[in-house]
Amino acid sequence: MRGAVLYGPRDVRFEERDVPKIIKPTDAIVRISATCVCGSDLWPYRGINQVPRPTPMGHEYCGIVEEVGHAVTSIKPGQFVIGSFFASDNSCPNCQIGYQSSCELKEFVSTAQASILRVPLADGTLVATPAVPSQDLIPSLLTLSDVMGTGWFAADAANVKPGSTVAVVGDGAVGLLGVLSANQMGAGRIIAMSRHESRQRLACEFGATDIVTERGDEGVARIKELTSGMGADSVLECVGTQESMVQAISSARKGGYVSYVGVPHGVEFDGEKLFYSHVHLHGGPAPVRRYLPEMIKLVWNRKIDPGKVFDLTLPLDQVAEGYRAMDERRAIKTLLRP
């Protein structure tokens, strides 16, 4: 079997890897129908996160179950399944309150840019679709494994309600799907912060009512101007940098809600400013498993089409070009087909 391996900064190779096998009785083996490159993959790709050794890549996946361990009871060979980037038993106390990405037995699923994947804790991690989907639904179903689930968590954690005014910081796939999620939750106004025309168009298609191109203090001032000096009820921080976090907190109204789902890099809080901001903060790695059943229904019934964030599709053996295109911002998100 061949798959993506990251050797160092901007050095992704498609090479032979061991074929995954059942290791634990709770495992499943899934033949990948589609996988993709995530914005968070770019942190190690750019050398910001160091990789000490050649590292298999990929944490977004959907496909057909080929084999299950003898302890697996709810997932069966032949089913089309989607799973979170964190495997979870879905039964520990943290899972029971909806934080499966903090499962007491969690394992990061990190080898999905290949044709076959071993998924631990299959019963708690994988959710089957009603039937094997048509090919046109697969891109949208794939987004549920991470970016759509993360965008949904961003909107949920920011307390988006019917009629809310929402600001979204970040125009990558997660930010764009945060817009879509806020729209699904009934937001009355959605302000997308973006400087890129193609991403602005997609944001508007997903439900954005306003576009703000300014950043930093100027971006905050523009949001305040659009909200009669108040700020947004809910702000979704979907990047993970110091600038984006400060901008998000400063853009919220007093008593507003800020979610943060971008993996943080160099983010530090000014305690005094945070104290006087009166904002609610809630974030972390998205508990995608919590939302999978609801999101699958929305996609299956064609109520949402989050797969539109894929603006580049490549065969899996061209994975290196998929990384380059996203790194150079020639693509929002790259879909990979084995």
ZADO-1210 file (C-alpha; in nm, 4 decimals, padded with zeros to 6 digits):
<atoms>
<atom x="00.0000" y="00.0000" z="00.0000" code="MET" pos="1"/>
<atom x="00.1176" y="00.3525" z="-00.0745" code="ARG" pos="2"/>
<atom x="00.0402" y="00.6654" z="00.1223" code="GLY" pos="3"/>
<atom x="00.1541" y="01.0178" z="00.2114" code="ALA" pos="4"/>
<atom x="00.4589" y="01.0574" z="00.4360" code="VAL" pos="5"/>
<atom x="00.5948" y="01.3917" z="00.5552" code="LEU" pos="6"/>
<atom x="00.9757" y="01.3947" z="00.5815" code="TYR" pos="7"/>
<atom x="01.0266" y="01.7602" z="00.6666" code="GLY" pos="8"/>
<atom x="00.9280" y="02.1126" z="00.5612" code="PRO" pos="9"/>
<atom x="00.7535" y="02.0984" z="00.2205" code="ARG" pos="10"/>
<atom x="00.8714" y="01.7411" z="00.1646" code="ASP" pos="11"/>
<atom x="00.5676" y="01.5138" z="00.1231" code="VAL" pos="12"/>
<atom x="00.6272" y="01.1818" z="-00.0504" code="ARG" pos="13"/>
<atom x="00.3878" y="00.9177" z="-00.1746" code="PHE" pos="14"/>
<atom x="00.5534" y="00.5891" z="-00.0891" code="GLU" pos="15"/>
<atom x="00.5108" y="00.2348" z="00.0341" code="GLU" pos="16"/>
<atom x="00.3584" y="00.1964" z="00.3803" code="ARG" pos="17"/>
<atom x="00.2557" y="-00.1134" z="00.5705" code="ASP" pos="18"/>
<atom x="-00.0976" y="-00.2304" z="00.5005" code="VAL" pos="19"/>
<atom x="-00.3047" y="-00.1675" z="00.8157" code="PRO" pos="20"/>
<atom x="-00.4211" y="-00.4760" z="01.0046" code="LYS" pos="21"/>
<atom x="-00.6522" y="-00.5404" z="01.2975" code="ILE" pos="22"/>
<atom x="-00.4398" y="-00.4875" z="01.6106" code="ILE" pos="23"/>
<atom x="-00.7045" y="-00.4659" z="01.8812" code="LYS" pos="24"/>
<atom x="-01.0449" y="-00.6367" z="01.8882" code="PRO" pos="25"/>
<atom x="-01.2101" y="-00.2909" z="01.8824" code="THR" pos="26"/>
<atom x="-01.0467" y="-00.1928" z="01.5489" code="ASP" pos="27"/>
<atom x="-01.1968" y="-00.1628" z="01.2023" code="ALA" pos="28"/>
<atom x="-01.0229" y="-00.1579" z="00.8654" code="ILE" pos="29"/>
<atom x="-01.1698" y="00.0936" z="00.6196" code="VAL" pos="30"/>
<atom x="-01.0979" y="00.1175" z="00.2481" code="ARG" pos="31"/>
<atom x="-01.0815" y="00.4904" z="00.1829" code="ILE" pos="32"/>
<atom x="-01.3262" y="00.6359" z="-00.0693" code="SER" pos="33"/>
<atom x="-01.1895" y="00.9893" z="-00.0270" code="ALA" pos="34"/>
<atom x="-00.9475" y="01.1755" z="00.1962" code="THR" pos="35"/>
<atom x="-00.8026" y="01.5254" z="00.1844" code="CYS" pos="36"/>
<atom x="-00.5450" y="01.7770" z="00.3014" code="VAL" pos="37"/>
<atom x="-00.6370" y="01.9800" z="00.6107" code="CYS" pos="38"/>
<atom x="-00.5310" y="02.3342" z="00.6895" code="GLY" pos="39"/>
<atom x="-00.3824" y="02.2005" z="01.0136" code="SER" pos="40"/>
<atom x="-00.1590" y="01.9717" z="00.8042" code="ASP" pos="41"/>
<atom x="00.0126" y="02.2871" z="00.6809" code="LEU" pos="42"/>
<atom x="00.1636" y="02.3612" z="01.0238" code="TRP" pos="43"/>
<atom x="00.4061" y="02.0647" z="01.0053" code="PRO" pos="44"/>
<atom x="00.4305" y="02.0986" z="00.6267" code="TYR" pos="45"/>
<atom x="00.5655" y="02.4520" z="00.6685" code="ARG" pos="46"/>
<atom x="00.8013" y="02.3431" z="00.9455" code="GLY" pos="47"/>
<atom x="00.6177" y="02.5363" z="01.2176" code="ILE" pos="48"/>
<atom x="00.5445" y="02.2061" z="01.3923" code="ASN" pos="49"/>
<atom x="00.8570" y="01.9898" z="01.3774" code="GLN" pos="50"/>
<atom x="00.8374" y="01.6266" z="01.2640" code="VAL" pos="51"/>
<atom x="01.1215" y="01.4282" z="01.4234" code="PRO" pos="52"/>
<atom x="01.0930" y="01.1382" z="01.1789" code="ARG" pos="53"/>
<atom x="00.9121" y="01.0496" z="00.8529" code="PRO" pos="54"/>
<atom x="00.5446" y="01.0751" z="00.9508" code="THR" pos="55"/>
<atom x="00.2379" y="00.9277" z="00.7759" code="PRO" pos="56"/>
<atom x="-00.0251" y="01.1961" z="00.7256" code="MET" pos="57"/>
<atom x="-00.4011" y="01.2413" z="00.7076" code="GLY" pos="58"/>
<atom x="-00.6868" y="01.2595" z="00.9572" code="HIS" pos="59"/>
<atom x="-01.0007" y="01.3078" z="00.7430" code="GLU" pos="60"/>
<atom x="-01.1627" y="01.0017" z="00.5939" code="TYR" pos="61"/>
<atom x="-01.4693" y="00.8142" z="00.4765" code="CYS" pos="62"/>
<atom x="-01.5047" y="00.4795" z="00.3086" code="GLY" pos="63"/>
<atom x="-01.6194" y="00.1176" z="00.3131" code="ILE" pos="64"/>
<atom x="-01.5584" y="-00.1103" z="00.6109" code="VAL" pos="65"/>
<atom x="-01.3576" y="-00.4160" z="00.5043" code="GLU" pos="66"/>
<atom x="-01.2958" y="-00.5906" z="00.8350" code="GLU" pos="67"/>
<atom x="-01.3736" y="-00.5487" z="01.2051" code="VAL" pos="68"/>
<atom x="-01.2267" y="-00.6873" z="01.5249" code="GLY" pos="69"/>
<atom x="-01.4228" y="-00.9493" z="01.7163" code="HIS" pos="70"/>
<atom x="-01.5325" y="-00.6965" z="01.9831" code="ALA" pos="71"/>
<atom x="-01.6949" y="-00.4610" z="01.7298" code="VAL" pos="72"/>
<atom x="-02.0737" y="-00.4944" z="01.7329" code="THR" pos="73"/>
<atom x="-02.2343" y="-00.1901" z="01.5670" code="SER" pos="74"/>
<atom x="-02.0140" y="-00.1504" z="01.2584" code="ILE" pos="75"/>
<atom x="-02.0166" y="-00.4151" z="00.9880" code="LYS" pos="76"/>
<atom x="-01.8167" y="-00.4901" z="00.6721" code="PRO" pos="77"/>
<atom x="-01.9746" y="-00.3332" z="00.3643" code="GLY" pos="78"/>
<atom x="-02.1027" y="-00.0223" z="00.5422" code="GLN" pos="79"/>
<atom x="-02.0004" y="00.3246" z="00.4285" code="PHE" pos="80"/>
<atom x="-01.8715" y="00.5073" z="00.7359" code="VAL" pos="81"/>
<atom x="-01.7398" y="00.8430" z="00.8501" code="ILE" pos="82"/>
<atom x="-01.5324" y="00.8950" z="01.1621" code="GLY" pos="83"/>
<atom x="-01.3781" y="01.1746" z="01.3615" code="SER" pos="84"/>
<atom x="-01.0080" y="01.2566" z="01.3568" code="PHE" pos="85"/>
<atom x="-01.0101" y="01.1496" z="01.7242" code="PHE" pos="86"/>
<atom x="-01.1111" y="00.7910" z="01.7902" code="ALA" pos="87"/>
<atom x="-01.3282" y="00.7617" z="02.1005" code="SER" pos="88"/>
<atom x="-01.5187" y="00.4925" z="02.2858" code="ASP" pos="89"/>
<atom x="-01.8261" y="00.7239" z="02.3012" code="ASN" pos="90"/>
<atom x="-01.9061" y="00.5894" z="02.6466" code="SER" pos="91"/>
<atom x="-01.6592" y="00.7380" z="02.8985" code="CYS" pos="92"/>
<atom x="-01.7761" y="01.0309" z="03.1142" code="PRO" pos="93"/>
<atom x="-01.6239" y="01.2898" z="02.8790" code="ASN" pos="94"/>
<atom x="-01.7900" y="01.1292" z="02.5782" code="CYS" pos="95"/>
<atom x="-02.1231" y="01.1107" z="02.7563" code="GLN" pos="96"/>
<atom x="-02.1280" y="01.4887" z="02.8038" code="ILE" pos="97"/>
<atom x="-02.0400" y="01.5408" z="02.4375" code="GLY" pos="98"/>
<atom x="-01.6625" y="01.5868" z="02.4393" code="TYR" pos="99"/>
<atom x="-01.5507" y="01.2783" z="02.2508" code="GLN" pos="100"/>
<atom x="-01.2289" y="01.4521" z="02.1420" code="SER" pos="101"/>
<atom x="-01.1328" y="01.4367" z="02.5117" code="SER" pos="102"/>
<atom x="-01.2288" y="01.0695" z="02.5487" code="CYS" pos="103"/>
<atom x="-01.0351" y="00.8954" z="02.8244" code="GLU" pos="104"/>
<atom x="-00.9206" y="00.6412" z="02.5623" code="LEU" pos="105"/>
<atom x="-00.8831" y="00.8804" z="02.2686" code="LYS" pos="106"/>
<atom x="-00.6426" y="00.8091" z="01.9850" code="GLU" pos="107"/>
<atom x="-00.5546" y="01.0501" z="01.7060" code="PHE" pos="108"/>
<atom x="-00.6318" y="00.9070" z="01.3622" code="VAL" pos="109"/>
<atom x="-00.3325" y="01.0257" z="01.1624" code="SER" pos="110"/>
<atom x="-00.2645" y="00.7962" z="00.8663" code="THR" pos="111"/>
<atom x="-00.5670" y="00.8544" z="00.6428" code="ALA" pos="112"/>
<atom x="-00.3915" y="00.9861" z="00.3284" code="GLN" pos="113"/>
<atom x="-00.3693" y="00.6310" z="00.1956" code="ALA" pos="114"/>
<atom x="-00.5975" y="00.3701" z="00.0420" code="SER" pos="115"/>
<atom x="-00.6612" y="00.1741" z="00.3632" code="ILE" pos="116"/>
<atom x="-00.6977" y="00.2933" z="00.7235" code="LEU" pos="117"/>
<atom x="-00.7124" y="00.1261" z="01.0638" code="ARG" pos="118"/>
<atom x="-00.9668" y="00.2997" z="01.2882" code="VAL" pos="119"/>
<atom x="-00.9412" y="00.2265" z="01.6626" code="PRO" pos="120"/>
<atom x="-01.2486" y="00.2119" z="01.8874" code="LEU" pos="121"/>
<atom x="-01.4646" y="00.1542" z="01.5825" code="ALA" pos="122"/>
<atom x="-01.8008" y="00.1251" z="01.7601" code="ASP" pos="123"/>
<atom x="-01.7572" y="00.4631" z="01.9276" code="GLY" pos="124"/>
<atom x="-01.5837" y="00.6428" z="01.6414" code="THR" pos="125"/>
<atom x="-01.7510" y="00.5420" z="01.3160" code="LEU" pos="126"/>
<atom x="-02.1025" y="00.6336" z="01.2036" code="VAL" pos="127"/>
<atom x="-02.2567" y="00.4555" z="00.9060" code="ALA" pos="128"/>
<atom x="-02.4625" y="00.6295" z="00.6406" code="THR" pos="129"/>
<atom x="-02.8097" y="00.4900" z="00.5574" code="PRO" pos="130"/>
<atom x="-02.6625" y="00.3188" z="00.2486" code="ALA" pos="131"/>
<atom x="-02.3577" y="00.3428" z="00.0261" code="VAL" pos="132"/>
<atom x="-02.3785" y="00.7002" z="-00.1072" code="PRO" pos="133"/>
<atom x="-02.3700" y="00.8183" z="-00.4649" code="SER" pos="134"/>
<atom x="-02.0351" y="00.9587" z="-00.5753" code="GLN" pos="135"/>
<atom x="-02.1571" y="01.3182" z="-00.5749" code="ASP" pos="136"/>
<atom x="-02.2306" y="01.3039" z="-00.2011" code="LEU" pos="137"/>
<atom x="-01.8872" y="01.1760" z="-00.0992" code="ILE" pos="138"/>
<atom x="-01.7090" y="01.5170" z="-00.0863" code="PRO" pos="139"/>
<atom x="-01.9714" y="01.6580" z="00.1492" code="SER" pos="140"/>
<atom x="-01.9694" y="01.3443" z="00.3642" code="LEU" pos="141"/>
<atom x="-01.5912" y="01.3644" z="00.3850" code="LEU" pos="142"/>
<atom x="-01.6056" y="01.7169" z="00.5308" code="THR" pos="143"/>
<atom x="-01.7998" y="01.5797" z="00.8271" code="LEU" pos="144"/>
<atom x="-01.4877" y="01.3967" z="00.9450" code="SER" pos="145"/>
<atom x="-01.3294" y="01.7271" z="01.0462" code="ASP" pos="146"/>
<atom x="-01.3859" y="02.0653" z="00.8827" code="VAL" pos="147"/>
<atom x="-01.7658" y="02.0668" z="00.8766" code="MET" pos="148"/>
<atom x="-01.7764" y="01.9158" z="01.2247" code="GLY" pos="149"/>
<atom x="-01.5262" y="02.1751" z="01.3434" code="THR" pos="150"/>
<atom x="-01.7199" y="02.4603" z="01.1822" code="GLY" pos="151"/>
<atom x="-02.0379" y="02.3289" z="01.3455" code="TRP" pos="152"/>
<atom x="-01.8673" y="02.3116" z="01.6851" code="PHE" pos="153"/>
<atom x="-01.7382" y="02.6669" z="01.6337" code="ALA" pos="154"/>
<atom x="-02.0928" y="02.7939" z="01.5826" code="ALA" pos="155"/>
<atom x="-02.2329" y="02.5853" z="01.8663" code="ASP" pos="156"/>
<atom x="-01.9567" y="02.6846" z="02.1103" code="ALA" pos="157"/>
<atom x="-02.0125" y="03.0518" z="02.0207" code="ALA" pos="158"/>
<atom x="-02.3793" y="03.0161" z="02.1174" code="ASN" pos="159"/>
<atom x="-02.5172" y="03.1017" z="01.7744" code="VAL" pos="160"/>
<atom x="-02.8935" y="03.1368" z="01.8040" code="LYS" pos="161"/>
<atom x="-03.1745" y="03.2357" z="01.5665" code="PRO" pos="162"/>
<atom x="-03.1312" y="03.6041" z="01.4909" code="GLY" pos="163"/>
<atom x="-02.7714" y="03.6251" z="01.6216" code="SER" pos="164"/>
<atom x="-02.5129" y="03.8544" z="01.4684" code="THR" pos="165"/>
<atom x="-02.2090" y="03.6392" z="01.3975" code="VAL" pos="166"/>
<atom x="-01.8546" y="03.7254" z="01.2898" code="ALA" pos="167"/>
<atom x="-01.6223" y="03.4603" z="01.1484" code="VAL" pos="168"/>
<atom x="-01.2457" y="03.5151" z="01.1673" code="VAL" pos="169"/>
<atom x="-01.0722" y="03.2991" z="00.9066" code="GLY" pos="170"/>
<atom x="-01.1686" y="03.2139" z="00.5492" code="ASP" pos="171"/>
<atom x="-01.0199" y="02.8660" z="00.5234" code="GLY" pos="172"/>
<atom x="-01.2409" y="02.5593" z="00.4993" code="ALA" pos="173"/>
<atom x="-01.3273" y="02.5661" z="00.8705" code="VAL" pos="174"/>
<atom x="-01.4169" y="02.9362" z="00.8666" code="GLY" pos="175"/>
<atom x="-01.6302" y="02.8949" z="00.5555" code="LEU" pos="176"/>
<atom x="-01.8108" y="02.5980" z="00.7074" code="LEU" pos="177"/>
<atom x="-01.8504" y="02.7995" z="01.0270" code="GLY" pos="178"/>
<atom x="-02.0477" y="03.0425" z="00.8103" code="VAL" pos="179"/>
<atom x="-02.2583" y="02.7560" z="00.6753" code="LEU" pos="180"/>
<atom x="-02.3142" y="02.6226" z="01.0280" code="SER" pos="181"/>
<atom x="-02.4158" y="02.9621" z="01.1660" code="ALA" pos="182"/>
<atom x="-02.6602" y="02.9975" z="00.8787" code="ASN" pos="183"/>
<atom x="-02.8088" y="02.6549" z="00.9558" code="GLN" pos="184"/>
<atom x="-02.8510" y="02.7604" z="01.3193" code="MET" pos="185"/>
<atom x="-03.0553" y="03.0616" z="01.2137" code="GLY" pos="186"/>
<atom x="-02.8114" y="03.3507" z="01.2503" code="ALA" pos="187"/>
<atom x="-02.9661" y="03.6764" z="01.1382" code="GLY" pos="188"/>
<atom x="-02.6424" y="03.8343" z="01.0198" code="ARG" pos="189"/>
<atom x="-02.3106" y="03.6678" z="00.9368" code="ILE" pos="190"/>
<atom x="-01.9990" y="03.8780" z="00.8858" code="ILE" pos="191"/>
<atom x="-01.7203" y="03.6876" z="00.7109" code="ALA" pos="192"/>
<atom x="-01.3679" y="03.8286" z="00.7351" code="MET" pos="193"/>
<atom x="-01.1878" y="03.7563" z="00.4091" code="SER" pos="194"/>
<atom x="-00.9561" y="03.9213" z="00.1589" code="ARG" pos="195"/>
<atom x="-00.9859" y="03.6546" z="-00.1100" code="HIS" pos="196"/>
<atom x="-01.2488" y="03.6934" z="-00.3794" code="GLU" pos="197"/>
<atom x="-01.3138" y="03.3220" z="-00.4385" code="SER" pos="198"/>
<atom x="-01.3520" y="03.2607" z="-00.0655" code="ARG" pos="199"/>
<atom x="-01.5770" y="03.5648" z="-00.0304" code="GLN" pos="200"/>
<atom x="-01.8046" y="03.4243" z="-00.3009" code="ARG" pos="201"/>
<atom x="-01.8290" y="03.0890" z="-00.1270" code="LEU" pos="202"/>
<atom x="-01.8895" y="03.2563" z="00.2101" code="ALA" pos="203"/>
<atom x="-02.1831" y="03.4448" z="00.0575" code="CYS" pos="204"/>
<atom x="-02.3127" y="03.1238" z="-00.0993" code="GLU" pos="205"/>
<atom x="-02.2988" y="02.9618" z="00.2456" code="PHE" pos="206"/>
<atom x="-02.4955" y="03.2473" z="00.4030" code="GLY" pos="207"/>
<atom x="-02.2630" y="03.5406" z="00.4792" code="ALA" pos="208"/>
<atom x="-02.4450" y="03.8726" z="00.4676" code="THR" pos="209"/>
<atom x="-02.1404" y="04.0984" z="00.4998" code="ASP" pos="210"/>
<atom x="-01.7729" y="04.0763" z="00.4021" code="ILE" pos="211"/>
<atom x="-01.4987" y="04.2537" z="00.5977" code="VAL" pos="212"/>
<atom x="-01.1593" y="04.2725" z="00.4291" code="THR" pos="213"/>
<atom x="-00.9783" y="04.4628" z="00.7025" code="GLU" pos="214"/>
<atom x="-00.7700" y="04.2848" z="00.9680" code="ARG" pos="215"/>
<atom x="-00.6428" y="04.3611" z="01.3156" code="GLY" pos="216"/>
<atom x="-00.7637" y="04.6858" z="01.4738" code="ASP" pos="217"/>
<atom x="-00.9111" y="04.7996" z="01.1437" code="GLU" pos="218"/>
<atom x="-01.1101" y="04.4776" z="01.1176" code="GLY" pos="219"/>
<atom x="-01.2423" y="04.5202" z="01.4705" code="VAL" pos="220"/>
<atom x="-01.3392" y="04.8805" z="01.3965" code="ALA" pos="221"/>
<atom x="-01.5260" y="04.7718" z="01.0854" code="ARG" pos="222"/>
<atom x="-01.7246" y="04.5084" z="01.2763" code="ILE" pos="223"/>
<atom x="-01.8082" y="04.7634" z="01.5437" code="LYS" pos="224"/>
<atom x="-01.9223" y="05.0014" z="01.2687" code="GLU" pos="225"/>
<atom x="-02.1466" y="04.7315" z="01.1191" code="LEU" pos="226"/>
<atom x="-02.2998" y="04.6557" z="01.4590" code="THR" pos="227"/>
<atom x="-02.3727" y="05.0134" z="01.5739" code="SER" pos="228"/>
<atom x="-02.0674" y="05.0123" z="01.7995" code="GLY" pos="229"/>
<atom x="-02.1662" y="04.6996" z="01.9912" code="MET" pos="230"/>
<atom x="-01.9750" y="04.4103" z="01.8366" code="GLY" pos="231"/>
<atom x="-02.1016" y="04.0672" z="01.7359" code="ALA" pos="232"/>
<atom x="-02.3081" y="03.8384" z="01.9578" code="ASP" pos="233"/>
<atom x="-02.0973" y="03.5412" z="01.8500" code="SER" pos="234"/>
<atom x="-01.7454" y="03.5321" z="01.7056" code="VAL" pos="235"/>
<atom x="-01.5899" y="03.2191" z="01.5558" code="LEU" pos="236"/>
<atom x="-01.2072" y="03.2133" z="01.5662" code="GLU" pos="237"/>
<atom x="-01.0997" y="02.9641" z="01.2991" code="CYS" pos="238"/>
<atom x="-00.7281" y="03.0344" z="01.2489" code="VAL" pos="239"/>
<atom x="-00.5221" y="02.9861" z="01.5648" code="GLY" pos="240"/>
<atom x="-00.2827" y="03.2823" z="01.5632" code="THR" pos="241"/>
<atom x="-00.2336" y="03.5597" z="01.8157" code="GLN" pos="242"/>
<atom x="-00.3694" y="03.8169" z="01.5700" code="GLU" pos="243"/>
<atom x="-00.6833" y="03.6183" z="01.4953" code="SER" pos="244"/>
<atom x="-00.7562" y="03.5504" z="01.8624" code="MET" pos="245"/>
<atom x="-00.7147" y="03.9147" z="01.9643" code="VAL" pos="246"/>
<atom x="-00.9300" y="04.0207" z="01.6707" code="GLN" pos="247"/>
<atom x="-01.2004" y="03.7705" z="01.7663" code="ALA" pos="248"/>
<atom x="-01.2207" y="03.8711" z="02.1330" code="ILE" pos="249"/>
<atom x="-01.2147" y="04.2416" z="02.0451" code="SER" pos="250"/>
<atom x="-01.4946" y="04.1960" z="01.7902" code="SER" pos="251"/>
<atom x="-01.7417" y="04.0500" z="02.0398" code="ALA" pos="252"/>
<atom x="-01.9956" y="04.2571" z="02.2267" code="ARG" pos="253"/>
<atom x="-01.9925" y="04.2737" z="02.6049" code="LYS" pos="254"/>
<atom x="-02.1326" y="03.9445" z="02.7243" code="GLY" pos="255"/>
<atom x="-02.0784" y="03.7950" z="02.3792" code="GLY" pos="256"/>
<atom x="-01.9417" y="03.4523" z="02.2951" code="TYR" pos="257"/>
<atom x="-01.6117" y="03.3630" z="02.1287" code="VAL" pos="258"/>
<atom x="-01.5298" y="03.0123" z="02.0110" code="SER" pos="259"/>
<atom x="-01.1780" y="02.9099" z="01.9155" code="TYR" pos="260"/>
<atom x="-01.1203" y="02.6046" z="01.6985" code="VAL" pos="261"/>
<atom x="-00.8008" y="02.6960" z="01.5134" code="GLY" pos="262"/>
<atom x="-00.5069" y="02.4963" z="01.6555" code="VAL" pos="263"/>
<atom x="-00.3290" y="02.7680" z="01.8601" code="PRO" pos="264"/>
<atom x="00.0237" y="02.8729" z="01.7686" code="HIS" pos="265"/>
<atom x="00.1814" y="03.1408" z="01.9837" code="GLY" pos="266"/>
<atom x="-00.1508" y="03.2485" z="02.1335" code="VAL" pos="267"/>
<atom x="-00.1309" y="03.4239" z="02.4705" code="GLU" pos="268"/>
<atom x="-00.4039" y="03.6048" z="02.6615" code="PHE" pos="269"/>
<atom x="-00.3763" y="03.9427" z="02.8270" code="ASP" pos="270"/>
<atom x="-00.5523" y="03.8633" z="03.1537" code="GLY" pos="271"/>
<atom x="-00.6591" y="04.2189" z="03.2275" code="GLU" pos="272"/>
<atom x="-00.8004" y="04.2815" z="02.8802" code="LYS" pos="273"/>
<atom x="-00.9790" y="03.9479" z="02.8902" code="LEU" pos="274"/>
<atom x="-01.1186" y="04.0304" z="03.2348" code="PHE" pos="275"/>
<atom x="-01.2732" y="04.3555" z="03.1154" code="TYR" pos="276"/>
<atom x="-01.3957" y="04.2169" z="02.7836" code="SER" pos="277"/>
<atom x="-01.6790" y="04.0253" z="02.9554" code="HIS" pos="278"/>
<atom x="-01.6727" y="03.7606" z="02.6809" code="VAL" pos="279"/>
<atom x="-01.7478" y="03.3905" z="02.7124" code="HIS" pos="280"/>
<atom x="-01.4691" y="03.1712" z="02.5694" code="LEU" pos="281"/>
<atom x="-01.5222" y="02.8122" z="02.4611" code="HIS" pos="282"/>
<atom x="-01.3189" y="02.6017" z="02.2208" code="GLY" pos="283"/>
<atom x="-01.0693" y="02.3246" z="02.1641" code="GLY" pos="284"/>
<atom x="-01.0499" y="02.0223" z="01.9354" code="PRO" pos="285"/>
<atom x="-01.3984" y="01.9739" z="01.7951" code="ALA" pos="286"/>
<atom x="-01.5984" y="01.6794" z="01.9339" code="PRO" pos="287"/>
<atom x="-01.6974" y="01.5839" z="01.5794" code="VAL" pos="288"/>
<atom x="-01.8502" y="01.2530" z="01.6888" code="ARG" pos="289"/>
<atom x="-02.1178" y="01.4438" z="01.8847" code="ARG" pos="290"/>
<atom x="-02.2492" y="01.6030" z="01.5672" code="TYR" pos="291"/>
<atom x="-02.1991" y="01.3255" z="01.3086" code="LEU" pos="292"/>
<atom x="-02.5529" y="01.1777" z="01.3117" code="PRO" pos="293"/>
<atom x="-02.7167" y="01.5189" z="01.2676" code="GLU" pos="294"/>
<atom x="-02.4722" y="01.6327" z="01.0007" code="MET" pos="295"/>
<atom x="-02.5036" y="01.3073" z="00.8049" code="ILE" pos="296"/>
<atom x="-02.8820" y="01.3575" z="00.7887" code="LYS" pos="297"/>
<atom x="-02.8360" y="01.7128" z="00.6580" code="LEU" pos="298"/>
<atom x="-02.5978" y="01.6013" z="00.3842" code="VAL" pos="299"/>
<atom x="-02.7908" y="01.2845" z="00.2989" code="TRP" pos="300"/>
<atom x="-03.1125" y="01.4833" z="00.2564" code="ASN" pos="301"/>
<atom x="-02.9195" y="01.7442" z="00.0541" code="ARG" pos="302"/>
<atom x="-02.9998" y="02.0250" z="00.2953" code="LYS" pos="303"/>
<atom x="-02.6345" y="02.1363" z="00.2982" code="ILE" pos="304"/>
<atom x="-02.3464" y="02.0936" z="00.0541" code="ASP" pos="305"/>
<atom x="-02.0253" y="02.1529" z="00.2505" code="PRO" pos="306"/>
<atom x="-01.8234" y="01.9676" z="-00.0129" code="GLY" pos="307"/>
<atom x="-01.8103" y="02.2940" z="-00.2089" code="LYS" pos="308"/>
<atom x="-01.5024" y="02.3848" z="-00.0013" code="VAL" pos="309"/>
<atom x="-01.3074" y="02.1385" z="-00.2177" code="PHE" pos="310"/>
<atom x="-01.1881" y="02.3450" z="-00.5101" code="ASP" pos="311"/>
<atom x="-00.9130" y="02.1047" z="-00.6153" code="LEU" pos="312"/>
<atom x="-00.9475" y="01.7293" z="-00.6698" code="THR" pos="313"/>
<atom x="-00.6423" y="01.5127" z="-00.7314" code="LEU" pos="314"/>
<atom x="-00.5574" y="01.1450" z="-00.7379" code="PRO" pos="315"/>
<atom x="-00.3966" y="01.0386" z="-00.4114" code="LEU" pos="316"/>
<atom x="-00.0584" y="00.9848" z="-00.5760" code="ASP" pos="317"/>
<atom x="-00.0460" y="01.3624" z="-00.6421" code="GLN" pos="318"/>
<atom x="-00.0837" y="01.4446" z="-00.2722" code="VAL" pos="319"/>
<atom x="00.2326" y="01.6584" z="-00.2755" code="ALA" pos="320"/>
<atom x="00.0718" y="01.8939" z="-00.5262" code="GLU" pos="321"/>
<atom x="-00.2360" y="01.9099" z="-00.3049" code="GLY" pos="322"/>
<atom x="-00.0209" y="02.0354" z="-00.0184" code="TYR" pos="323"/>
<atom x="00.1588" y="02.2864" z="-00.2427" code="ARG" pos="324"/>
<atom x="-00.1669" y="02.4270" z="-00.3773" code="ALA" pos="325"/>
<atom x="-00.3023" y="02.4888" z="-00.0283" code="MET" pos="326"/>
<atom x="00.0284" y="02.6227" z="00.1012" code="ASP" pos="327"/>
<atom x="00.0370" y="02.8739" z="-00.1857" code="GLU" pos="328"/>
<atom x="-00.3332" y="02.9543" z="-00.1378" code="ARG" pos="329"/>
<atom x="-00.4141" y="02.8336" z="-00.4880" code="ARG" pos="330"/>
<atom x="-00.6734" y="02.6042" z="-00.3302" code="ALA" pos="331"/>
<atom x="-00.9037" y="02.6296" z="-00.0309" code="ILE" pos="332"/>
<atom x="-00.9000" y="02.2534" z="00.0245" code="LYS" pos="333"/>
<atom x="-00.7720" y="01.9551" z="-00.1726" code="THR" pos="334"/>
<atom x="-00.9788" y="01.6386" z="-00.2143" code="LEU" pos="335"/>
<atom x="-00.7774" y="01.3208" z="-00.2731" code="LEU" pos="336"/>
<atom x="-00.9191" y="01.0130" z="-00.4446" code="ARG" pos="337"/>
<atom x="-00.7341" y="00.6785" z="-00.4048" code="PRO" pos="338"/>
</atoms>
